Structures are given as structure tokens and as C-alpha cells.
Amino acid sequence: MTPQNAQGQAPGVERDVVRAVASVNDPEYPDVSIVDLGLLERVTVTGSVATIGLIPTFSGCPALQMIADDVRNAVEAVPGIERCEVEWLSAPAWSTDRISSSAARRLADDYTVVVRRSDGELTCPVCGGHAVVDQSMAGPTRCRSVAWCPDCRNPIEVMRVDGDTGAWTSVEVRVGRSDETRQGLEMAR
């Protein structure tokens, strides 16, 4: 018989469950853990049942079911766990502050995605420039918007939070040395 603690679980099983959750990568970023993205809020193990509380980056994210299935499969492979329940929590709200520094670096280096700093500044992950301007709240997914770096002339994806609508105003952004201008959007601060 395996020794158990007061909650009816083997010693170290919660640690193993957290490790299992950390092995689950975000579907959009195959080498970035959902733990490093700040989705994991709570782990409870009672007997052979693990309950995982996750925070969605965006309500209505189409990847939520895939993430929950991956977490369930990973946790149910932990010795001593027979069932895993995944709960999507409405509080606390997810924010980019929950992303680990290593995940932010990987997003920038591997995916050209920048995490907006708490002061609102964006640093281009391609050239390191600070002249990055918001272009569109409509990005490739609900949790990302699109910005433009006039220094290296690259589009940049920006991780954003649910409800981040900002106050958008139309501005002209000069691109390169030509006299041509392009219509852009910049978040009014």
C-alpha cells in the first residue's frame, strides 16, 4: 500500500500533477508551456482526483477545449491520479503580467510576438526599436493585436488582455524615406 497524507494522496503527487500541467504547451506556441503563459491558477488533489483551475487568456478562446483535453490527458497519466477535472476560472483575470520572462523571450525570439509592458511600451522583437505603434486590435487571434515597427518595417504581434479595446485614433505613419504615408492606428494614451 502507498502511504497517503491527510487528503488521501501519496506524497509528492501534487508536485507531479503541477509538472504534468507544465508539460502542456499552448496550441499556438508549441514550445511554450501554459504554466509559463500564466494560465495555471490552482491545483487541488483529493484522493485520486485532481482539479485544475486555469485562467483563460481570453474569454471565448477557441483553444480552451484543446488545452483542457491536453491537461486532462497529462494529469491522468500521473501515477495515483484516476480522474482530472479542469475548471476555467473567471477570476482572477489573466494579464500579460502572468507571463514568465522566459516565455516572453521565447515569444519574441521564436514567434515575433511582444508582450506589452505595464507602462504600455512595446519593444520590437526584431530590431529592439521602441517606435512600435499599434495598427489593429484585430490580430490573428483574439488574444493578439497587430503593431508596426517603422524602424525595421516589420509587423509585430502583441499579446493583449480580454477587454483591451483602448481608445484608437487614426494617425499617419511615415514608412521608410519615401514621401508615401500609410494609414495606421495608434492607441491613444
N, C-alpha and C positions, 0 to 999 in steps of 0.2 A: 504494500500500500504506500502511496506517495504522501509525504507529510503535507499538511494544509495549514493555512493561517486562519484567523477568525472569520474571514469572509468565505472560507471553504475552497481556497485555491492554493496551488503549490507555490512555494516561494519563488519569486522571480518571474512569475507568469505575466504580471502587468508590464514588466520591463520588456519581455518577449513580445507582448502584444504591441507595445509602442514601436519596437523595432520592426514588426511586421507592417504596421501602418506607414512607417518611414520608408519602407521598400516600395510603396506605391507612388508611381510618378504621375504627374499631371498629363492628361492625354495630349495636350498641345505642346508640352515640353518633355519629351521622352526621358530626359536625364535630370529632371528637377522634381524632387520629392514634394508631395503635398504637405508634408510637415515643414519643409523649408519655405514653402509658399505661405505658411501660416494658417492652413485650414484646420489643423488639429487643435481642438479646444479641451477635450476631456476624454479620459479612458476610465471605464469602470468595469471591474471583473468581479462577478458574483458566481461562485461555483464554477461551472464550465461555460458560462455565458458572458461574453464581452459586449459592452455597449460603448460605441464610439460616437462622440459628439463632434461633428465637423461644422465649420462655418463656410458657407459658400462665398466665393469672391463676388458673385453677382446673383441676385435672385433670378430664377428662370434660366440659369446657365444650362445649355443643352448637355453638358458633360457630367452633370450631377449624378445621374443614374449609373454611368460608366464608372465614375470614381467610387460610388458606393459599392458597386459589384466588385471592383478590384480590391477594396478594403475588406469586404466580407470574405473573399477568397483567400487573401493573405492572412487574415486573422484566424480564420477557421483551420488553417494549416498549422497553427501553433499547437504543440502538444498540450493537452489539457483543456483546450477550447473546443466545444462542440457546436456552439452557435454564436454568431456575431450579428448584433443589431446596429445599424448605422442610423443616427439621427442627424438631420440637418437643422442646426440651431439658428434662430432668428436674432439672438443676442449672445455675445456682443457682436457688433457689426465688424465685418472684415475690413481691414485697411491695408494699404501698402506698407505701413509701419510693421506689420507682422512678417514681412518677407525677410528672411535671413540675409546677411551681407553676402554670403557665398552664393545664394540663389540669385540675388540681384546682379552679381558679377557674371554669373553664367548666362542669365537672360540677356545682358548687354553683349557679352562676348560671342555667344553662340547664336542668338536669335535677333539681335539688333532691337531689343526691347528695353526701354529705360523705365525705371521706377521713379515716379515723381516724388521729389523730396518734400518734406513737410513745409519748406518755405516756398514751394511751388516751382522752384527752378528745375530745369531739365538740362542734363548734360548729354551731348551727343555720344552714343556708344561707339561711333565710327571714328570721329576725329577729336573728341573731347571738347568741342566747342560749346559755348554757353549761350549762343544766339538762337537756340532752338525755339521755334514758335509753334503753337498749336494750329493745326489745319482743319481737323474734323473730329467731332465727337463720335462719328460713325466709323469705327475701325473694323478690322476683320472679325472680331468677336465683341460681345457686349462688354467685356472687361478691358478692352483696349481701345484707345483712340489713336489718331494719326497726327504726327507733328512733322515739321520740316526743318532741316538744318541748312541754312543758307551758306554756311562756311564750306561744307563738303558736298552740298547739293544732294543730300540723301533724305528719303522719307524715313521716319523713325516711328516705331510703335511705342505707345506709352501705356503702362499698366494704370488703370483708373479704378475708382471705387463706385459701388452702386449709389446712384443719386448724384453723381458728379456731373451736373449739367453745366455748371459755370455760366457766366454771363458772356456770351460770344458777340464780338463786334467784327465788322468787316474791315479789313486793312489791306493795303498793298504791300507786298513783299518783293523787294528787288532781288533778282536772281542773277548771279554772276556779274560780268562787266557790261552786259548789254543794257540797252535802254528799255527793253521789254519788261513789263511787270506782269505779275500774276496775282489773281485774286486769292487771298488766303483768309484764314480765320485765326484770331488770336484771343485767348481767354483774357477778358478784362480783369484786372486785379484790383 
